[in-house]
């Protein structure tokens, strides 16, 4: 029998970690079930074969693979054995220099050419091949979780049986279990049935018969062993078959339920179709019939309704429905002229209606004054929604109809009085919650506000802002209603005028206007049974909207009160007067905004009189600025006017605040620089996040997050757009300080110019002070450094380059906040960038000068004689290696290449001068050859350094220049 490959759910005979891995031996049996849990993919469908330790054949010895193949795990040499040097008598502290001599130096180890560069792409094929099996394994494991009790029972009950089965299976020769077992192969057939034992003498002896019987019994025994094992595996997997059968029955039951639900849904849909197709058609027919009856009935009631005009007008006046009464009077006059003209009983009704109009004029003016006073003096804590909106509309329509256009002056006087009372009311309410201020002793509002703490005063200021916003919203709502009424009247007047010009016959007094050619409006006013005429207007609009296009009266529909003005002669105001009234409404809203800002300015100056606002914290001033700016923006959005009084008062306070803000951070930066030791610092994760956000264009301080278990560890470099920057701790804090300046501008855009000037001063201070400490060697006295090393210089250069990288980002941020007329202050950034570039150039020149001094000192002792390479060039190479080790990790590769090009040029000039002094010429002589050997030695050593593969002294140029 040939061994067939098993599925991923079956345990495998042996597990390998890779192409050079060795087989793992099965671990010993452990009593803890949690540590011996078998890794099964489908425990419910394909249960695990119980074994002695719960592992089965998965980690047992393989019966088909080789055991004596050498792998990397067979190696027994450890690291200490490789590092110990038997030639040393004793070990000292410095292993690499003191033990192996001064000639030993740390050089970069070249990568081995025998080992390839292993990348994640090398594992792509394997991961792609095993991805599907891994998904199946995880899905089956999630569907069939392992049950501890089941595994423990199998482990305890099947230990002896598994050992017995394993022992029986081991009796079967490995040949039968090989995947390539084929009986038709001659060698395999000979191994299974050795015929050489049966035809030795040409005849069959009793011995041959006995051998064939033994062979047959042995093969039968092997077959029995395998069949028993297969039967046991089948019995263990019987549960999967029953599980599949139960799933099949459940699926069939669900399909039957679905079929029944679909049949019920179809029956219900058919019933709904019968019900909803017949009923709506009948309802439409009934509605059309009813509409016709209503029109007929209204026409019949017209005579009776006109007779009730005077009682209805008196009822409307008792409920302050002035516009309704005026419209009812006008409508009645039109009906008398059109529908009821010549009726003897109504001959005195017209004169009586004119007397009622004069009485209504006086009542409307008084009612509007009372409404404005009550609306503006209403508590600001209440809802800002306009109360009695229909009453206001009715009053404005009536006043406009009667040409009473001075009602805005009345509203303006009431607004002035209400605005003055807002601050006093807010202060009085705030003092009720403060026990430390005695209002009987301190009676003036300004003194009471100065006695408050800043949080108390700031809460008062926010209350005042909120009250004024509610006050302005209420005013805007009121004026908005008035404006809509004026616009509606203006539109109605224009329509009436255009209609009168196009149809001159309709402009006669005895004819109906275009808006009143139908009976809907007439019936609305004359037949309405309710006490309010506004209800009649709403009913008229609804009835008119339901009238089909082309039906009688459809052309007379109009919204609101447009139908009130029927002819050109009855238009209430001219276009010029109405447009002037609209401008006055907007100016009144602007005046309200200016008055609100002026009252808030008085509140701010009263608090700042003793200089208390200059002593608040930065965060408190930012809160104040945000509150003022928010109030100014909201009032600008509400009123459409940019008031400058409050912003101007804040600007004067902001100037003092910015001065103190700048001095605090400049002092902090000076202290940081004076304590900086100019060593590379680790970069915390929060600073890396700040750098990433600034690189992405977000110039703002991030909210500090609480430290969590998954917080990233500090990095060695600050990575900005793929470039690594080695920095000191002061520069990291400088970046945060720069963001504080930008955040200050975000919060207070009005001080952007002043903040930009102070920021430029801060950057100049950092540049000059770092130059004094590093290039000027001031750090030797300030922080006690022994010397300024090349590493310190390279680190300072990299810090300056990081700041220069962020200068354009900060410039763009300030450019978006500055007004166009202040754009010239951005030139400060150009000057700062130039200063920083000059500083970096000076640092590079200092590094070149250091190496130039070393070359000059070493090459003055240079003598062209054996042995080669000379000690001078050995020393030069050693200094170049030290220089490379100091700056290679700090500077990027291109800057390292540029710096060493300049150093190489300096070495070339010093070597040329020394060769001139020694009289060495390019004559192919012995001295020329020795110099060439030294130069080749230098080139080989330098080009072995990282990023310096192209560095060369170019002797041809030296000899050419010498000649």
Secondary structure, 3 states (H helix, E strand, C coil): CCCCCCCCCCCCCCCCCCCCCCCCCCCCCCCCCCCCCCCCCCCCCCCCCCCCCCCCCCCCCCCCCCCCCCCHHHCCCCHHHHHCCCCCCCCCCCHHHHHCCCCCCCCCCCCCCCCCCCCHHHHHHHHHHHHHHHHHHHHHHHHCCCCHHHHHHHHHHCHHHHHHHHHHHHHCCHHHHCCCCCCCCHHHHHHHCCHHHCCCCCCCCHHHHHHHHHHHHHHHHHHHHHHHHHHHHHHHCHHHHHHHHHHHHHHHHHHHHHHHHHHHHHHHHHHHHHHHHHHHHHHHHHHHHHHHHHHHHHHHHHHHHHHCHHHHHHHHHHCCCHHHHHHHHHHHHHHHHHCCCCCHHHCCHHHHHHHHHHHHHHHHHHHHHHHHHHHHCCCCCCCCCCCCHHHHHHHHHHHHHCCCCCHHHHHHHHHHHHHHHHHHHHHHHHHCCCCCCCCCCCCCHHHHHHCCCHHHHHHHHHHHHHHHHHHHHHHHHHHHHHHHHHHHHHHHHHHHHHHHHHCHHHHCCCCCCHHHCCCHHHHHHHCCCCCCHHHHHHHHHHHHHCCCCCCCCHHHCCCCCHHHCCCCCCCCCCHHHHHHHHHHHHHHHHHHHHHHHHHHHHHHHHHHCCCHHHHCCHHHHHHHHHHHHHHHHHHHHHHCCCCCHHHHHHHHHHHHHHHHHHHHHHHHHHHHHHCCCCCCCCECHHHHHHHHHHHCCCCCCCCCCCCCCCCCCCECCEEECCEEECCCHHHHHHHHHHHHHHHHHHHCHHHHHHHHHHHHHHHHHHHHHHHHHHHCCCHHHHCCCCCCCHHHHHHHHHHHHHHHHHHHHHHHHHHHHCCHHHHHHHHHHHHHHHHHHHHHHHHHHHHHHHHHHHHHHHHCCCCCCCCCCCHHHHHHHHHHHHHHHHHCCCCCHHHHHHHHHHHHHHHHHHHHHHHHHHCCCCCCCHHHHHHHHHHHHHHHHHHCCCCCCCCCCCHHHHHHHHC
